[in-house]
Amino acid sequence: MTIERAFLWFAEGVMLAAFACFVQGFRVRKTDRARHMRLGKLGALLVFAGLIAVEVFLRVFGWKFPIRDVGFMGWSALAWHIAVASVALTLLIALVWTGIRGPRAVHVKLYPFFFPLYAATIVLSFVAFELW
């Protein structure tokens, strides 16, 4: 296993940990608001840290990540991953902003869109980066 592939497995673990934070935060949203907020912030922090780490290793250190050459509807798996992840990241930023500053009604309406997109991002990363 190359160091690049090992790093991708680590990054995938970080993204799964963030996913677990989001799931648990959603579960306690009505019973423990403070915990809901802590878990949401921790999940967002993990996502942002993981994204920054991948970009640093890719662009600053010039690592070459193994990419699977499959496509769907004319797009590569990596292009799909980036497209879905970009929308999920935009929604995450909006969720963090509305969770901290409001309005609460917008925050509540964004989550059903964010959650499946974030889950799809994780699945697509397995496909795009040859992790199976």
C-alpha positions as MATLAB code, in Angstrom:
seq = 'MTIERAFLWFAEGVMLAAFACFVQGFRVRKTDRARHMRLGKLGALLVFAGLIAVEVFLRVFGWKFPIRDVGFMGWSALAWHIAVASVALTLLIALVWTGIRGPRAVHVKLYPFFFPLYAATIVLSFVAFELW';
ca = [
       0.000    0.000    0.000;
       1.382    3.381   -0.993;
       1.450    6.313    1.383;
      -1.088    8.086   -0.851;
      -3.552    5.196   -0.592;
      -2.988    4.971    3.176;
      -3.706    8.688    3.482;
      -6.905    8.286    1.448;
      -8.039    5.528    3.801;
      -7.287    7.836    6.745;
      -9.203   10.687    5.075;
     -12.120    8.328    4.440;
     -12.088    7.448    8.147;
     -12.190   11.137    9.038;
     -15.153   11.677    6.704;
     -16.937    8.672    8.239;
     -16.277   10.090   11.718;
     -17.832   13.376   10.574;
     -20.789   11.394    9.198;
     -21.200    9.726   12.603;
     -21.164   13.167   14.264;
     -23.874   14.395   11.886;
     -26.037   11.314   12.490;
     -25.708   11.522   16.261;
     -26.233   15.285   16.196;
     -29.440   14.775   14.256;
     -30.590   12.127   16.732;
     -30.205   14.427   19.759;
     -31.415   17.639   18.078;
     -34.657   17.746   20.110;
     -33.430   16.345   23.410;
     -29.997   17.937   23.849;
     -29.504   21.107   21.818;
     -26.037   21.823   23.238;
     -24.815   18.358   22.243;
     -26.463   18.742   18.836;
     -24.475   21.936   18.298;
     -21.183   20.433   19.518;
     -21.555   17.384   17.286;
     -22.481   19.508   14.274;
     -19.477   21.774   14.792;
     -17.148   18.802   15.304;
     -18.448   17.116   12.154;
     -18.005   20.321   10.149;
     -14.491   20.790   11.560;
     -13.562   17.248   10.525;
     -14.897   17.838    6.996;
     -13.013   21.125    6.595;
      -9.790   19.681    8.056;
     -10.028   16.643    5.776;
     -10.641   18.788    2.717;
      -7.728   21.078    3.515;
      -5.428   18.099    4.157;
      -6.323   16.479    0.824;
      -5.769   19.745   -1.047;
      -2.424   20.363    0.683;
      -1.103   16.882   -0.098;
      -2.413   17.065   -3.658;
      -1.320   20.581   -4.589;
       1.564   21.450   -2.252;
       3.305   18.088   -1.990;
       2.275   16.887   -5.455;
       0.949   13.516   -4.325;
      -0.745   11.412   -6.981;
      -3.867    9.704   -5.697;
      -5.010    6.485   -7.386;
      -8.086    7.320   -9.444;
     -10.418    4.731  -10.936;
     -11.131    5.363  -14.582;
     -14.865    4.668  -14.723;
     -17.592    6.972  -15.811;
     -21.305    7.506  -15.806;
     -23.177    9.753  -18.194;
     -19.926   11.089  -19.633;
     -18.407   12.061  -16.280;
     -15.610   10.241  -14.482;
     -16.162    8.941  -10.959;
     -13.851   11.689   -9.700;
     -15.875   14.386  -11.489;
     -19.076   13.045   -9.911;
     -17.401   12.938   -6.497;
     -16.203   16.543   -6.829;
     -19.582   17.785   -8.091;
     -21.591   16.108   -5.333;
     -19.016   17.037   -2.670;
     -19.080   20.683   -3.767;
     -22.850   20.890   -3.347;
     -22.649   19.047   -0.011;
     -19.898   21.421    1.188;
     -21.959   24.453    0.181;
     -24.918   23.065    2.114;
     -22.662   22.311    5.099;
     -21.455   25.917    5.151;
     -25.071   27.089    4.995;
     -26.007   24.649    7.783;
     -23.198   25.894   10.014;
     -24.093   29.511    9.309;
     -27.826   29.090    9.900;
     -27.176   26.899   12.934;
     -25.060   29.603   14.552;
     -26.753   32.772   13.271;
     -30.178   31.604   12.143;
     -32.763   31.591   10.791;
     -33.614   28.266   12.382;
     -36.323   27.497    9.803;
     -33.724   27.530    7.007;
     -31.348   25.382    9.075;
     -34.024   22.734    9.554;
     -34.948   22.707    5.853;
     -31.348   22.296    4.634;
     -30.520   19.107    6.503;
     -32.655   16.712    4.391;
     -30.712   17.873    1.333;
     -27.273   17.808    2.992;
     -27.416   14.370    4.564;
     -27.934   12.249    1.391;
     -25.455   14.366   -0.572;
     -22.803   13.895    2.110;
     -23.471   10.145    2.175;
     -23.184   10.059   -1.635;
     -19.882   11.948   -1.391;
     -18.467    9.218    0.833;
     -19.663    6.431   -1.477;
     -18.320    8.227   -4.543;
     -14.921    8.679   -2.900;
     -14.693    4.896   -2.453;
     -15.412    4.500   -6.157;
     -13.300    7.375   -7.464;
     -10.156    6.668   -5.433;
     -10.022    2.869   -5.832;
     -10.518    2.223   -2.135;
     -12.106   -1.199   -2.672;
];
